[in-house]
Amino acid sequence: MPAPNACRRRASSGLDLTLLSALTAPIPRTCHGELEVAEPSSAWTLDPSAEQCHYTARVAFSESFAAPPHVVAGLSALELGNGPAARLEVWIVPGTVSRSGFTIRFATKAGASVESAAAFWLAMSV
């Protein structure tokens, strides 16, 4: 016998499948966006000990979550200037995700010329 608030249906193979109703599970909330960094090199911070430059920004959600969400980010655009070969990394700064936002960081090797970069991000409650 299926659990209360469950849906029953027959698969094409004839097996009986029981699916939990969406009413019993919380609906995840999502928020997403893109951050473009088209700042002059002077806006990037040089970290000589790590031999890298980084640009850090705080991203605010349009509405706060009930609890800190899970956040993922990825590089969506990159324009390099003339100069040494560059590698650009983008990540969520650990420990900065809150109900209202998070901090994202772009980093590259010192001396690299990044004209612009963009990252997408997705936050989701669980």
ROVOMAR-620424 format. One record per atom (N, C-alpha, C, O): residue number from 1; x, z, y; residue in one letter; atom name. Coordinates in Angstrom, 2 decimals, decimal comma, padded with zeros to 5 digits. Atoms other than C-alpha are relative to their C-alpha. Layout:
N
(r NUM; (X; Z; Y); "A"; "CA")
...
This chain:
126
(r 1; (000,85; 000,00; -001,17); "M"; "N")
(r 1; (000,00; 000,00; 000,00); "M"; "CA")
(r 1; (000,90; 000,00; 001,23); "M"; "C")
(r 1; (001,86; 000,77; 001,29); "M"; "O")
(r 2; (-000,86; 000,05; -001,17); "P"; "N")
(r 2; (001,46; -000,90; 003,41); "P"; "CA")
(r 2; (-000,13; 001,25; 000,85); "P"; "C")
(r 2; (-001,13; 001,96; 000,81); "P"; "O")
(r 3; (000,00; -001,12; -000,93); "A"; "N")
(r 3; (002,38; 001,72; 005,96); "A"; "CA")
(r 3; (-001,01; -000,25; 001,11); "A"; "C")
(r 3; (-001,32; -001,40; 001,40); "A"; "O")
(r 4; (000,89; 000,21; -001,13); "P"; "N")
(r 4; (-000,05; 002,33; 008,83); "P"; "CA")
(r 4; (000,72; -000,81; 001,08); "P"; "C")
(r 4; (001,95; -000,76; 001,19); "P"; "O")
(r 5; (-000,55; 000,83; -001,08); "N"; "N")
(r 5; (000,47; -000,05; 011,79); "N"; "CA")
(r 5; (000,97; -001,04; -000,52); "N"; "C")
(r 5; (001,95; -001,38; 000,16); "N"; "O")
(r 6; (-000,86; 001,04; 000,55); "A"; "N")
(r 6; (002,06; -002,64; 009,54); "A"; "CA")
(r 6; (-000,81; -001,28; -000,14); "A"; "C")
(r 6; (-002,04; -001,24; -000,25); "A"; "O")
(r 7; (000,64; 001,30; 000,21); "C"; "N")
(r 7; (001,29; -006,34; 009,19); "C"; "CA")
(r 7; (000,37; -000,47; -001,38); "C"; "C")
(r 7; (001,50; -000,27; -001,83); "C"; "O")
(r 8; (-000,29; 000,54; 001,33); "R"; "N")
(r 8; (001,02; -007,97; 005,81); "R"; "CA")
(r 8; (-000,17; -001,51; 000,06); "R"; "C")
(r 8; (-001,07; -002,00; 000,74); "R"; "O")
(r 9; (000,16; 001,43; 000,14); "R"; "N")
(r 9; (001,54; -011,63; 005,04); "R"; "CA")
(r 9; (000,69; -000,43; -001,28); "R"; "C")
(r 9; (001,54; 000,28; -001,81); "R"; "O")
(r 10; (-000,61; 000,54; 001,21); "R"; "N")
(r 10; (002,47; -013,75; 002,07); "R"; "CA")
(r 10; (001,00; -001,07; 000,39); "R"; "C")
(r 10; (000,69; -001,97; 001,16); "R"; "O")
(r 11; (-001,02; 001,03; -000,24); "A"; "N")
(r 11; (005,68; -015,74; 002,16); "A"; "CA")
(r 11; (-000,37; -001,22; -000,82); "A"; "C")
(r 11; (-001,15; -001,13; -001,77); "A"; "O")
(r 12; (000,31; 001,24; 000,72); "S"; "N")
(r 12; (005,56; -019,33; 000,98); "S"; "CA")
(r 12; (000,41; 000,09; -001,46); "S"; "C")
(r 12; (-000,11; -000,65; -002,30); "S"; "O")
(r 13; (-000,43; -000,16; 001,38); "S"; "N")
(r 13; (007,31; -018,19; -002,18); "S"; "CA")
(r 13; (-000,98; 000,84; -000,81); "S"; "C")
(r 13; (-000,83; 000,98; -002,02); "S"; "O")
(r 14; (000,98; -000,83; 000,68); "G"; "N")
(r 14; (004,34; -015,97; -002,99); "G"; "CA")
(r 14; (000,35; 001,49; 000,05); "G"; "C")
(r 14; (-000,45; 002,31; -000,39); "G"; "O")
(r 15; (-000,37; -001,41; -000,12); "L"; "N")
(r 15; (006,24; -012,72; -002,27); "L"; "CA")
(r 15; (-000,83; 000,66; 001,10); "L"; "C")
(r 15; (-001,16; 000,02; 002,09); "L"; "O")
(r 16; (000,77; -000,74; -000,99); "D"; "N")
(r 16; (004,31; -010,07; -000,36); "D"; "CA")
(r 16; (000,98; 000,66; 000,98); "D"; "C")
(r 16; (001,82; 001,47; 000,57); "D"; "O")
(r 17; (-000,89; -000,58; -001,01); "L"; "N")
(r 17; (006,09; -009,17; 002,90); "L"; "CA")
(r 17; (-000,76; 000,97; 000,87); "L"; "C")
(r 17; (-001,88; 000,68; 001,29); "L"; "O")
(r 18; (000,60; -000,97; -000,91); "T"; "N")
(r 18; (005,31; -006,08; 004,94); "T"; "CA")
(r 18; (000,89; 000,12; 001,21); "T"; "C")
(r 18; (002,07; 000,46; 001,09); "T"; "O")
(r 19; (-000,76; -000,08; -001,24); "L"; "N")
(r 19; (006,40; -006,15; 008,56); "L"; "CA")
(r 19; (-000,53; 001,14; 000,84); "L"; "C")
(r 19; (-001,74; 001,31; 000,98); "L"; "O")
(r 20; (000,44; -001,07; -000,90); "L"; "N")
(r 20; (006,32; -003,16; 010,84); "L"; "CA")
(r 20; (-000,58; -000,61; 001,25); "L"; "C")
(r 20; (-000,06; -001,60; 001,77); "L"; "O")
(r 21; (000,65; 000,49; -001,22); "S"; "N")
(r 21; (004,04; -003,69; 013,77); "S"; "CA")
(r 21; (000,89; 000,25; 001,20); "S"; "C")
(r 21; (001,61; 001,25; 001,26); "S"; "O")
(r 22; (-000,77; -000,17; -001,23); "A"; "N")
(r 22; (005,66; -004,19; 017,15); "A"; "CA")
(r 22; (-000,49; 001,21; 000,78); "A"; "C")
(r 22; (000,22; 001,70; 001,66); "A"; "O")
(r 23; (000,53; -001,16; -000,72); "L"; "N")
(r 23; (003,44; -001,34; 018,34); "L"; "CA")
(r 23; (000,75; 001,28; -000,34); "L"; "C")
(r 23; (000,72; 002,23; 000,45); "L"; "O")
(r 24; (-000,69; -001,22; 000,40); "T"; "N")
(r 24; (005,55; 001,21; 016,45); "T"; "CA")
(r 24; (001,43; 000,05; 000,53); "T"; "C")
(r 24; (002,05; 001,12; 000,53); "T"; "O")
(r 25; (-001,38; 000,03; -000,49); "A"; "N")
(r 25; (008,89; 000,11; 017,92); "A"; "CA")
(r 25; (000,01; -000,14; 001,52); "A"; "C")
(r 25; (-000,81; -000,86; 002,09); "A"; "O")
(r 26; (-000,08; 000,16; -001,46); "P"; "N")
(r 26; (009,90; 000,50; 021,56); "P"; "CA")
(r 26; (000,42; -001,43; 000,35); "P"; "C")
(r 26; (001,20; -002,06; -000,37); "P"; "O")
(r 27; (-000,34; 001,34; -000,46); "I"; "N")
(r 27; (010,15; -002,75; 023,45); "I"; "CA")
(r 27; (001,31; 000,09; 000,78); "I"; "C")
(r 27; (001,38; 000,81; 001,77); "I"; "O")
(r 28; (-001,26; -000,06; -000,74); "P"; "N")
(r 28; (013,77; -003,33; 024,52); "P"; "CA")
(r 28; (-000,16; -000,61; 001,39); "P"; "C")
(r 28; (-000,88; -001,59; 001,57); "P"; "O")
(r 29; (000,01; 000,52; -001,36); "R"; "N")
(r 29; (014,26; -003,89; 028,22); "R"; "CA")
(r 29; (001,31; -000,70; 000,25); "R"; "C")
(r 29; (002,36; -000,20; -000,15); "R"; "O")
(r 30; (-001,23; 000,73; -000,30); "T"; "N")
(r 30; (016,77; -006,47; 029,41); "T"; "CA")
(r 30; (000,09; -000,29; 001,49); "T"; "C")
(r 30; (-000,90; -000,30; 002,21); "T"; "O")
(r 31; (-000,30; 000,37; -001,37); "C"; "N")
(r 31; (018,37; -007,35; 032,69); "C"; "CA")
(r 31; (001,26; -000,86; -000,10); "C"; "C")
(r 31; (002,15; -000,56; -000,89); "C"; "O")
(r 32; (-001,16; 000,87; 000,11); "H"; "N")
(r 32; (020,87; -010,15; 033,26); "H"; "CA")
(r 32; (000,35; -000,57; 001,37); "H"; "C")
(r 32; (-000,44; -000,51; 002,31); "H"; "O")
(r 33; (-000,43; 000,59; -001,25); "G"; "N")
(r 33; (022,85; -011,87; 035,96); "G"; "CA")
(r 33; (001,36; -000,65; -000,14); "G"; "C")
(r 33; (001,93; -000,71; -001,22); "G"; "O")
(r 34; (-001,31; 000,63; -000,05); "E"; "N")
(r 34; (026,01; -013,63; 036,99); "E"; "CA")
(r 34; (000,71; 000,50; 001,25); "E"; "C")
(r 34; (000,08; 000,71; 002,29); "E"; "O")
(r 35; (-000,82; -000,45; -001,12); "L"; "N")
(r 35; (028,81; -012,48; 039,25); "L"; "CA")
(r 35; (001,09; -001,03; 000,24); "L"; "C")
(r 35; (001,87; -001,33; -000,66); "L"; "O")
(r 36; (-001,04; 000,98; -000,33); "E"; "N")
(r 36; (030,99; -015,03; 041,02); "E"; "CA")
(r 36; (001,04; 000,65; 000,89); "E"; "C")
(r 36; (000,71; 001,37; 001,84); "E"; "O")
(r 37; (-001,12; -000,50; -000,80); "V"; "N")
(r 37; (034,40; -014,13; 042,40); "V"; "CA")
(r 37; (000,66; -001,21; 000,63); "V"; "C")
(r 37; (001,40; -001,94; -000,02); "V"; "O")
(r 38; (-000,62; 001,10; -000,73); "A"; "N")
(r 38; (035,42; -016,64; 045,03); "A"; "CA")
(r 38; (000,70; 000,60; 001,21); "A"; "C")
(r 38; (000,57; 000,13; 002,34); "A"; "O")
(r 39; (-000,70; -000,74; -001,05); "E"; "N")
(r 39; (037,57; -014,27; 047,01); "E"; "CA")
(r 39; (001,43; -000,50; 000,12); "E"; "C")
(r 39; (002,02; -000,96; -000,86); "E"; "O")
(r 40; (-001,42; 000,35; -000,13); "P"; "N")
(r 40; (040,99; -015,02; 048,44); "P"; "CA")
(r 40; (000,85; 000,97; -000,81); "P"; "C")
(r 40; (000,43; 002,08; -001,13); "P"; "O")
(r 41; (-000,90; -000,82; 000,82); "S"; "N")
(r 41; (043,92; -013,67; 046,49); "S"; "CA")
(r 41; (000,22; 001,39; 000,58); "S"; "C")
(r 41; (000,52; 002,32; -000,16); "S"; "O")
(r 42; (-000,21; -001,31; -000,62); "S"; "N")
(r 42; (044,21; -010,82; 049,01); "S"; "CA")
(r 42; (-001,05; 001,01; -000,45); "S"; "C")
(r 42; (-000,83; 002,21; -000,32); "S"; "O")
(r 43; (001,04; -000,92; 000,46); "A"; "N")
(r 43; (040,98; -009,35; 047,59); "A"; "CA")
(r 43; (000,31; 000,55; -001,39); "A"; "C")
(r 43; (-000,33; 001,51; -001,84); "A"; "O")
(r 44; (-000,40; -000,46; 001,33); "W"; "N")
(r 44; (042,65; -008,94; 044,19); "W"; "CA")
(r 44; (001,05; 001,09; 000,16); "W"; "C")
(r 44; (001,87; 001,03; 001,07); "W"; "O")
(r 45; (-000,94; -001,11; -000,05); "T"; "N")
(r 45; (044,63; -005,75; 043,51); "T"; "CA")
(r 45; (001,15; -000,26; -000,96); "T"; "C")
(r 45; (000,93; -000,56; -002,13); "T"; "O")
(r 46; (-001,18; 000,18; 000,83); "L"; "N")
(r 46; (048,19; -006,06; 042,20); "L"; "CA")
(r 46; (000,34; 001,32; -000,67); "L"; "C")
(r 46; (000,44; 002,36; -000,01); "L"; "O")
(r 47; (-000,43; -001,16; 000,78); "D"; "N")
(r 47; (049,15; -003,63; 039,45); "D"; "CA")
(r 47; (001,38; -000,32; -000,57); "D"; "C")
(r 47; (001,47; -000,87; -001,67); "D"; "O")
(r 48; (-001,35; 000,37; 000,44); "P"; "N")
(r 48; (052,96; -004,00; 039,19); "P"; "CA")
(r 48; (000,38; 000,55; -001,36); "P"; "C")
(r 48; (001,11; -000,10; -002,11); "P"; "O")
(r 49; (-000,37; -000,59; 001,28); "S"; "N")
(r 49; (053,23; -001,66; 036,21); "S"; "CA")
(r 49; (-000,56; -000,81; -001,18); "S"; "C")
(r 49; (000,05; -000,85; -002,25); "S"; "O")
(r 50; (000,60; 000,81; 001,06); "A"; "N")
(r 50; (050,92; -003,91; 034,16); "A"; "CA")
(r 50; (000,28; -001,48; 000,19); "A"; "C")
(r 50; (-000,12; -002,31; -000,63); "A"; "O")
(r 51; (-000,30; 001,39; -000,35); "E"; "N")
(r 51; (052,20; -007,11; 035,78); "E"; "CA")
(r 51; (-001,26; -000,86; 000,01); "E"; "C")
(r 51; (-001,29; -001,96; -000,53); "E"; "O")
(r 52; (001,24; 000,75; -000,10); "Q"; "N")
(r 52; (048,65; -008,17; 036,53); "Q"; "CA")
(r 52; (-000,70; 000,27; 001,33); "Q"; "C")
(r 52; (-000,42; 001,24; 002,03); "Q"; "O")
(r 53; (000,88; -000,17; -001,15); "C"; "N")
(r 53; (046,15; -008,63; 039,34); "C"; "CA")
(r 53; (-001,40; 000,16; -000,54); "C"; "C")
(r 53; (-001,76; -000,45; -001,55); "C"; "O")
(r 54; (001,37; -000,13; 000,45); "H"; "N")
(r 54; (042,57; -007,53; 039,03); "H"; "CA")
(r 54; (-000,97; 000,06; 001,17); "H"; "C")
(r 54; (-000,60; 000,44; 002,29); "H"; "O")
(r 55; (001,09; -000,06; -000,97); "Y"; "N")
(r 55; (039,29; -007,78; 040,90); "Y"; "CA")
(r 55; (-001,11; 000,80; -000,69); "Y"; "C")
(r 55; (-001,54; 000,44; -001,78); "Y"; "O")
(r 56; (001,00; -000,89; 000,58); "T"; "N")
(r 56; (036,73; -005,04; 040,27); "T"; "CA")
(r 56; (-001,22; 000,02; 000,90); "T"; "C")
(r 56; (-001,09; 000,10; 002,13); "T"; "O")
(r 57; (001,24; -000,03; -000,79); "A"; "N")
(r 57; (033,08; -005,04; 041,36); "A"; "CA")
(r 57; (-001,04; 000,87; -000,71); "A"; "C")
(r 57; (-001,08; 000,93; -001,94); "A"; "O")
(r 58; (001,11; -000,79; 000,54); "R"; "N")
(r 58; (030,11; -002,73; 040,90); "R"; "CA")
(r 58; (-001,25; -000,90; -000,01); "R"; "C")
(r 58; (-001,58; -001,53; 000,99); "R"; "O")
(r 59; (001,23; 000,78; 000,14); "V"; "N")
(r 59; (026,96; -004,45; 039,61); "V"; "CA")
(r 59; (-001,16; 000,99; -000,11); "V"; "C")
(r 59; (-001,12; 001,91; -000,93); "V"; "O")
(r 60; (001,18; -000,87; 000,02); "A"; "N")
(r 60; (023,59; -002,78; 040,32); "A"; "CA")
(r 60; (-001,16; -000,74; -000,67); "A"; "C")
(r 60; (-001,40; -001,91; -000,38); "A"; "O")
(r 61; (001,19; 000,58; 000,63); "F"; "N")
(r 61; (020,53; -003,41; 038,14); "F"; "CA")
(r 61; (-001,13; -000,04; 001,02); "F"; "C")
(r 61; (-001,19; 000,80; 001,93); "F"; "O")
(r 62; (001,13; 000,09; -000,92); "S"; "N")
(r 62; (017,37; -004,50; 039,95); "S"; "CA")
(r 62; (-000,93; 001,19; -000,15); "S"; "C")
(r 62; (-001,58; 001,61; 000,82); "S"; "O")
(r 63; (000,76; -001,23; 000,27); "E"; "N")
(r 63; (015,60; -001,53; 038,33); "E"; "CA")
(r 63; (000,83; 000,85; -000,97); "E"; "C")
(r 63; (001,51; 000,32; -001,85); "E"; "O")
(r 64; (-000,76; -000,89; 000,89); "S"; "N")
(r 64; (017,12; 001,51; 036,65); "S"; "CA")
(r 64; (-000,60; 000,01; -001,40); "S"; "C")
(r 64; (-001,80; -000,18; -001,58); "S"; "O")
(r 65; (000,42; -000,17; 001,38); "F"; "N")
(r 65; (016,97; 001,91; 032,88); "F"; "CA")
(r 65; (-000,31; 001,48; -000,23); "F"; "C")
(r 65; (000,11; 002,33; 000,55); "F"; "O")
(r 66; (000,29; -001,40; 000,34); "A"; "N")
(r 66; (015,63; 005,10; 031,24); "A"; "CA")
(r 66; (001,26; 000,72; -000,47); "A"; "C")
(r 66; (001,39; 001,93; -000,26); "A"; "O")
(r 67; (-001,28; -000,54; 000,46); "A"; "N")
(r 67; (019,09; 005,62; 029,68); "A"; "CA")
(r 67; (001,03; -001,11; 000,20); "A"; "C")
(r 67; (000,65; -002,27; 000,34); "A"; "O")
(r 68; (-001,00; 001,06; -000,17); "P"; "N")
(r 68; (022,41; 003,78; 030,06); "P"; "CA")
(r 68; (-000,17; -001,07; -001,08); "P"; "C")
(r 68; (-000,22; -000,75; -002,27); "P"; "O")
(r 69; (000,18; 001,08; 000,97); "P"; "N")
(r 69; (021,97; 000,36; 028,40); "P"; "CA")
(r 69; (001,31; -000,47; -000,61); "P"; "C")
(r 69; (002,39; -000,05; -000,17); "P"; "O")
(r 70; (-001,17; 000,70; 000,52); "H"; "N")
(r 70; (024,36; -001,66; 026,27); "H"; "CA")
(r 70; (000,20; -001,22; 000,90); "H"; "C")
(r 70; (-000,76; -001,90; 001,25); "H"; "O")
(r 71; (-000,29; 001,12; -000,89); "V"; "N")
(r 71; (026,09; -004,27; 028,44); "V"; "CA")
(r 71; (001,08; -000,88; -000,62); "V"; "C")
(r 71; (002,08; -000,38; -001,14); "V"; "O")
(r 72; (-001,01; 000,97; 000,44); "V"; "N")
(r 72; (027,97; -007,42; 027,44); "V"; "CA")
(r 72; (000,25; -000,96; 001,16); "V"; "C")
(r 72; (-000,63; -001,21; 001,98); "V"; "O")
(r 73; (-000,35; 000,95; -001,05); "A"; "N")
(r 73; (029,78; -009,87; 029,69); "A"; "CA")
(r 73; (000,92; -001,06; -000,58); "A"; "C")
(r 73; (001,60; -000,84; -001,59); "A"; "O")
(r 74; (-000,88; 001,08; 000,44); "G"; "N")
(r 74; (031,59; -013,15; 029,30); "G"; "CA")
(r 74; (000,32; -000,92; 001,16); "G"; "C")
(r 74; (-000,41; -000,98; 002,15); "G"; "O")
(r 75; (-000,45; 000,93; -001,02); "L"; "N")
(r 75; (033,44; -015,71; 031,36); "L"; "CA")
(r 75; (-000,86; -001,26; -000,03); "L"; "C")
(r 75; (-001,04; -001,85; -001,10); "L"; "O")
(r 76; (000,84; 001,20; -000,04); "S"; "N")
(r 76; (031,21; -018,58; 032,52); "S"; "CA")
(r 76; (000,59; -001,11; 000,85); "S"; "C")
(r 76; (000,15; -002,26; 000,73); "S"; "O")
(r 77; (-000,65; 001,03; -000,80); "A"; "N")
(r 77; (033,42; -020,43; 035,02); "A"; "CA")
(r 77; (001,38; 000,48; 000,43); "A"; "C")
(r 77; (001,60; 001,68; 000,62); "A"; "O")
(r 78; (-001,35; -000,34; -000,41); "L"; "N")
(r 78; (037,07; -020,55; 036,02); "L"; "CA")
(r 78; (000,62; -001,20; 000,70); "L"; "C")
(r 78; (000,62; -002,31; 000,16); "L"; "O")
(r 79; (-000,73; 001,04; -000,73); "E"; "N")
(r 79; (038,94; -022,57; 038,64); "E"; "CA")
(r 79; (001,36; 000,57; 000,37); "E"; "C")
(r 79; (001,46; 001,57; 001,09); "E"; "O")
(r 80; (-001,36; -000,45; -000,25); "L"; "N")
(r 80; (042,70; -022,19; 038,77); "L"; "CA")
(r 80; (000,64; -000,83; 001,09); "L"; "C")
(r 80; (000,36; -002,02; 001,22); "L"; "O")
(r 81; (-000,76; 000,71; -001,02); "G"; "N")
(r 81; (044,94; -023,10; 041,65); "G"; "CA")
(r 81; (001,34; -000,44; -000,56); "G"; "C")
(r 81; (001,61; -000,27; -001,75); "G"; "O")
(r 82; (-001,35; 000,38; 000,41); "N"; "N")
(r 82; (048,46; -024,47; 041,52); "N"; "CA")
(r 82; (000,82; 001,27; -000,18); "N"; "C")
(r 82; (000,74; 002,18; 000,64); "N"; "O")
(r 83; (-000,82; -001,18; 000,24); "G"; "N")
(r 83; (050,86; -021,98; 040,07); "G"; "CA")
(r 83; (000,26; 000,15; -001,47); "G"; "C")
(r 83; (-000,03; -000,75; -002,26); "G"; "O")
(r 84; (-000,31; -000,21; 001,41); "P"; "N")
(r 84; (051,98; -020,47; 036,81); "P"; "CA")
(r 84; (-001,27; 000,01; -000,86); "P"; "C")
(r 84; (-002,37; 000,27; -000,37); "P"; "O")
(r 85; (001,12; -000,02; 000,93); "A"; "N")
(r 85; (049,76; -020,74; 033,77); "A"; "CA")
(r 85; (-000,69; 001,36; 000,06); "A"; "C")
(r 85; (-000,03; 002,40; 000,15); "A"; "O")
(r 86; (000,75; -001,25; -000,14); "A"; "N")
(r 86; (047,01; -018,15; 033,94); "A"; "CA")
(r 86; (-000,92; 000,21; -001,19); "A"; "C")
(r 86; (-001,40; -000,74; -001,81); "A"; "O")
(r 87; (001,01; -000,42; 000,96); "R"; "N")
(r 87; (044,84; -016,29; 031,51); "R"; "CA")
(r 87; (-000,88; 000,99; 000,73); "R"; "C")
(r 87; (-000,38; 001,92; 001,35); "R"; "O")
(r 88; (000,91; -000,90; -000,70); "L"; "N")
(r 88; (041,75; -014,60; 032,88); "L"; "CA")
(r 88; (-000,81; 000,77; -001,03); "L"; "C")
(r 88; (-001,37; 000,19; -001,96); "L"; "O")
(r 89; (000,80; -000,86; 000,87); "E"; "N")
(r 89; (040,08; -011,67; 031,15); "E"; "CA")
(r 89; (-001,14; 000,58; 000,82); "E"; "C")
(r 89; (-000,97; 000,82; 002,02); "E"; "O")
(r 90; (001,12; -000,66; -000,66); "V"; "N")
(r 90; (036,69; -010,20; 032,02); "V"; "CA")
(r 90; (-000,56; 001,04; -000,96); "V"; "C")
(r 90; (-000,75; 000,76; -002,14); "V"; "O")
(r 91; (000,55; -001,04; 000,85); "W"; "N")
(r 91; (035,32; -006,91; 030,72); "W"; "CA")
(r 91; (-000,75; 001,02; 000,82); "W"; "C")
(r 91; (-000,59; 001,12; 002,04); "W"; "O")
(r 92; (000,72; -001,13; -000,59); "I"; "N")
(r 92; (033,03; -003,99; 031,42); "I"; "CA")
(r 92; (000,96; 001,18; -000,03); "I"; "C")
(r 92; (001,52; 001,49; -001,08); "I"; "O")
(r 93; (-000,93; -001,13; -000,06); "V"; "N")
(r 93; (035,12; -001,04; 032,59); "V"; "CA")
(r 93; (-000,60; 001,17; -000,80); "V"; "C")
(r 93; (-001,70; 001,62; -000,49); "V"; "O")
(r 94; (000,52; -001,09; 000,82); "P"; "N")
(r 94; (034,72; 001,71; 029,95); "P"; "CA")
(r 94; (-000,39; 001,22; 000,83); "P"; "C")
(r 94; (000,30; 001,58; 001,79); "P"; "O")
(r 95; (000,45; -001,22; -000,66); "G"; "N")
(r 95; (032,78; 004,77; 031,07); "G"; "CA")
(r 95; (-000,74; -000,22; 001,31); "G"; "C")
(r 95; (-001,08; 000,74; 002,00); "G"; "O")
(r 96; (000,65; 000,25; -001,29); "T"; "N")
(r 96; (031,13; 003,03; 034,05); "T"; "CA")
(r 96; (-001,46; -000,41; -000,12); "T"; "C")
(r 96; (-002,15; -000,55; 000,89); "T"; "O")
(r 97; (001,40; 000,42; 000,17); "V"; "N")
(r 97; (027,78; 002,00; 032,54); "V"; "CA")
(r 97; (-000,91; 001,20; 000,24); "V"; "C")
(r 97; (-000,76; 002,24; -000,40); "V"; "O")
(r 98; (000,97; -001,06; -000,29); "S"; "N")
(r 98; (024,97; 004,10; 033,99); "S"; "CA")
(r 98; (-001,40; -000,61; -000,03); "S"; "C")
(r 98; (-001,56; -001,80; -000,30); "S"; "O")
(r 99; (001,38; 000,49; -000,04); "R"; "N")
(r 99; (021,19; 003,81; 034,28); "R"; "CA")
(r 99; (-000,19; -001,03; 001,11); "R"; "C")
(r 99; (-001,09; -001,87; 001,02); "R"; "O")
(r 100; (000,20; 000,87; -001,17); "S"; "N")
(r 100; (021,62; 001,97; 037,59); "S"; "CA")
(r 100; (000,96; -001,18; 000,10); "S"; "C")
(r 100; (000,74; -002,06; 000,93); "S"; "O")
(r 101; (-000,94; 001,11; -000,09); "G"; "N")
(r 101; (024,59; -000,36; 036,97); "G"; "CA")
(r 101; (001,27; 000,23; -000,80); "G"; "C")
(r 101; (001,33; 001,12; -001,64); "G"; "O")
(r 102; (-001,27; -000,09; 000,72); "F"; "N")
(r 102; (028,14; -000,87; 035,73); "F"; "CA")
(r 102; (001,09; -000,63; 000,86); "F"; "C")
(r 102; (000,81; -001,26; 001,88); "F"; "O")
(r 103; (-001,14; 000,60; -000,69); "T"; "N")
(r 103; (031,61; -001,92; 036,85); "T"; "CA")
(r 103; (000,59; -001,07; -000,90); "T"; "C")
(r 103; (000,80; -000,84; -002,10); "T"; "O")
(r 104; (-000,57; 001,12; 000,73); "I"; "N")
(r 104; (033,04; -005,27; 035,80); "I"; "CA")
(r 104; (001,37; -000,30; 000,60); "I"; "C")
(r 104; (001,58; -000,13; 001,80); "I"; "O")
(r 105; (-001,36; 000,28; -000,49); "R"; "N")
(r 105; (036,70; -006,30; 036,04); "R"; "CA")
(r 105; (000,46; -001,35; -000,51); "R"; "C")
(r 105; (000,29; -001,70; -001,67); "R"; "O")
(r 106; (-000,68; 001,25; 000,33); "F"; "N")
(r 106; (038,45; -009,65; 036,12); "F"; "CA")
(r 106; (001,49; 000,30; 000,13); "F"; "C")
(r 106; (001,90; 000,97; 001,08); "F"; "O")
(r 107; (-001,44; -000,25; -000,08); "A"; "N")
(r 107; (042,20; -009,56; 035,40); "A"; "CA")
(r 107; (000,77; -001,23; -000,44); "A"; "C")
(r 107; (000,34; -001,96; -001,34); "A"; "O")
(r 108; (-000,89; 001,11; 000,35); "T"; "N")
(r 108; (045,00; -012,12; 035,27); "T"; "CA")
(r 108; (001,44; 000,44; 000,22); "T"; "C")
(r 108; (001,69; 001,51; 000,77); "T"; "O")
(r 109; (-001,42; -000,30; -000,18); "K"; "N")
(r 109; (048,79; -012,20; 035,23); "K"; "CA")
(r 109; (000,36; -000,01; 001,48); "K"; "C")
(r 109; (-000,19; -000,80; 002,26); "K"; "O")
(r 110; (-000,49; -000,01; -001,38); "A"; "N")
(r 110; (050,54; -011,34; 038,47); "A"; "CA")
(r 110; (000,62; -001,36; 000,30); "A"; "C")
(r 110; (001,35; -001,91; -000,53); "A"; "O")
(r 111; (-000,56; 001,29; -000,39); "G"; "N")
(r 111; (051,44; -014,53; 040,33); "G"; "CA")
(r 111; (-000,90; -001,17; -000,33); "G"; "C")
(r 111; (-000,68; -002,27; 000,18); "G"; "O")
(r 112; (000,93; 001,08; 000,33); "A"; "N")
(r 112; (048,61; -016,58; 038,83); "A"; "CA")
(r 112; (-000,93; -000,24; 001,18); "A"; "C")
(r 112; (-001,22; 000,68; 001,94); "A"; "O")
(r 113; (000,87; 000,36; -001,11); "S"; "N")
(r 113; (046,37; -018,39; 041,27); "S"; "CA")
(r 113; (-001,40; -000,31; -000,53); "S"; "C")
(r 113; (-001,63; -001,37; -001,11); "S"; "O")
(r 114; (001,39; 000,20; 000,39); "V"; "N")
(r 114; (042,65; -017,98; 040,56); "V"; "CA")
(r 114; (-000,79; -000,33; 001,26); "V"; "C")
(r 114; (-000,89; 000,49; 002,17); "V"; "O")
(r 115; (000,79; 000,41; -001,16); "E"; "N")
(r 115; (040,52; -019,93; 043,04); "E"; "CA")
(r 115; (-001,39; 000,62; -000,05); "E"; "C")
(r 115; (-001,89; 001,13; 000,95); "E"; "O")
(r 116; (001,30; -000,63; 000,18); "S"; "N")
(r 116; (037,20; -018,73; 041,64); "S"; "CA")
(r 116; (-000,23; 000,24; -001,49); "S"; "C")
(r 116; (000,38; -000,40; -002,35); "S"; "O")
(r 117; (000,36; -000,32; 001,38); "A"; "N")
(r 117; (035,73; -017,24; 038,49); "A"; "CA")
(r 117; (-001,42; 000,55; 000,03); "A"; "C")
(r 117; (-001,86; 001,09; 001,04); "A"; "O")
(r 118; (001,35; -000,55; 000,11); "A"; "N")
(r 118; (032,27; -016,27; 037,31); "A"; "CA")
(r 118; (-000,19; 000,58; -001,40); "A"; "C")
(r 118; (000,38; 000,09; -002,38); "A"; "O")
(r 119; (000,31; -000,63; 001,28); "A"; "N")
(r 119; (030,97; -014,03; 034,57); "A"; "CA")
(r 119; (-001,50; 000,22; -000,08); "A"; "C")
(r 119; (-002,14; 000,56; 000,92); "A"; "O")
(r 120; (001,39; -000,36; 000,24); "F"; "N")
(r 120; (027,52; -013,65; 033,06); "F"; "CA")
(r 120; (-000,02; 001,38; -000,62); "F"; "C")
(r 120; (000,96; 001,82; -001,22); "F"; "O")
(r 121; (000,13; -001,30; 000,64); "W"; "N")
(r 121; (026,25; -010,28; 031,94); "W"; "CA")
(r 121; (-001,44; 000,21; -000,46); "W"; "C")
(r 121; (-002,38; -000,37; 000,10); "W"; "O")
(r 122; (001,31; -000,33; 000,56); "L"; "N")
(r 122; (023,35; -008,92; 029,91); "L"; "CA")
(r 122; (-000,01; 001,48; -000,32); "L"; "C")
(r 122; (000,89; 001,97; -001,00); "L"; "O")
(r 123; (000,17; -001,42; 000,30); "A"; "N")
(r 123; (022,16; -005,32; 029,78); "A"; "CA")
(r 123; (-001,29; 000,14; -000,79); "A"; "C")
(r 123; (-002,29; -000,49; -000,47); "A"; "O")
(r 124; (001,19; -000,17; 000,83); "M"; "N")
(r 124; (019,71; -004,17; 027,10); "M"; "CA")
(r 124; (-000,14; 001,44; -000,46); "M"; "C")
(r 124; (000,82; 002,06; -000,93); "M"; "O")
(r 125; (000,27; -001,35; 000,50); "S"; "N")
(r 125; (018,09; -000,87; 026,28); "S"; "CA")
(r 125; (-000,16; -000,08; -001,50); "S"; "C")
(r 125; (-000,49; -001,13; -002,05); "S"; "O")
(r 126; (000,15; -000,04; 001,45); "V"; "N")
(r 126; (018,01; 000,21; 022,66); "V"; "CA")
(r 126; (-000,94; 001,11; -000,40); "V"; "C")
(r 126; (-001,20; 001,30; -001,59); "V"; "O")
